[in-house]
């Protein structure tokens, strides 16, 4: 199932970031407004620390491979790291991820300050940030579903183009555009890693998947 529906599987596996992006602002932004940003970072550090046992348990190595009737052993198929780095296709994808990451992260880093500077309260900023998280979750699942059925670059281009158009709406005055841009960038944000994870496996195989996905 994972090999047949890899896009959706990646989207589900990465959906946790969207869920946390919904919950965390609703908890943290009011708390930071009351207790200060230093206490906010301490609270986030505690939350991260609590997850360590789950990471160690969930990411442990299994002795045996899952047995699926008729499934080929494709874990070692594909290009090596050196072979992939010699292809123009890898570097084109790397350039895509660099530019996309700059645009998406550049907006997200300034999203809440943009909202508060426009005169909205901390609670309203939290709602806007939670809307962004919901859009990330939507982008993760929707793009994963579509990537399995459509040409992946078309899915990614559509999501990122939506973000570009809605960012352009910020040229006009008003707060609704902030929510619109936040939702569009959230969907684009959710598509980014689904696309990278999917095309890395499909183009280069799984032989050096971890290294290549990490580099992209």
C-alpha positions, 0 to 999 in steps of 0.5 A: 500500500505504501508503495502504491500510494506513496504520496498520500502515505508521506502526507499522512506521516508529515501531517503532524506538523500541520496539527501542531501548527494549529494547536501551538499558536492557540496555546503559545501566542496568548502565553507569550503575550502574558509571560514573555517570549523567553518563557514561551521558548522554555515551554517549547523546549519542554514540549520537544524534550517530552517527545524524545522517548517517542522518537527513540521508540518510533524510529528504532530499527526492525530486524526484519522487513515487512513481508508482503506477498509478491512485493519486490525488494526495492530497498536497494534499487536506484542510484547511489549518492554519487550517481545522483549528484552527477545528474542535472535533474538532481540539481534542478530539483535542488534549485527548486527546493532552495527557491521554494524554501526561501519564499515559504519560510520568508513569509512564515517567519514574518506572518504573525508580526505582519498580523500584529502590526496591522492592529490585530490582537494576540488572540486574532493573531493566534487564530490566523496562525492556526488557520495557517496550520490548518492549511498546512495540514490540508496541503499535506493530505491533499497534495499527497492524494493528488501526487499519486494520481497526477503528474507531481510537478503539476500539483506542486506548481499549482499549489505554489502558484496559488501562494504567489497569487495570494501574496500579491493580494497583500499589495492591497490594504485590508486584513482579509488578505493576510488570512488569504495569504496565510491559508495559501502559503500554508497549502504551498508549505504542506505541498513542499515536503510531499513533493520532495519526498515523492519525487526523490524516491520515484526519480532516484530510487531508495538506495540513497533515499535518506541522503538525497531527500536530506540534501534536497 
